[in-house]
Amino acid sequence: MVLKVIEATQAKSGTTILIDNDPYTVRTNDISKTGKHGSSKCRIEAIGIFNSKKKVIAVNGGEKFDVPLVEKNKAQVLSVSSTTASVMDLESYETIDLEFKEDIKSDLAPEKQVEYWNIEGKKLIMRVL
């Protein structure tokens, strides 16, 4: 569910936007001034939330971006495999299998609590609490 729409000039560092229907976190946004022949331009550098890929795009200042709703939930780890962890949501008590960021794999263990994000129906464990 998309919460709101912003223009490229409003995409500040730390803002989550959708680029090619994938959520990215804006790292930098260099805005050039409005010139004699048109609108301002933005050079946005963003990092993918799910794929950790860096993307640099240059767009008009008036270009619109969707800002997705980021649901942050807490869960308890039940078991860990090589690419996923089975967790129990601490509010609904449902058991779900979630992928996790590679850099937190060593910290994941049964009984630990984690924070997972739900963006546009995609879920990912972001950090160990």
Secondary structure as UniProt FT lines:
FT   STRAND          2..7
FT   HELIX           8..10
FT   TURN            13..14
FT   STRAND          16..19
FT   TURN            20..21
FT   STRAND          22..31
FT   TURN            36..37
FT   STRAND          41..48
FT   TURN            49..51
FT   STRAND          54..60
FT   TURN            61..62
FT   STRAND          64..68
FT   STRAND          70..80
FT   STRAND          84..89
FT   TURN            90..92
FT   STRAND          95..100
FT   HELIX           102..107
FT   TURN            110..111
FT   STRAND          113..119
FT   TURN            120..121
FT   STRAND          122..128
//
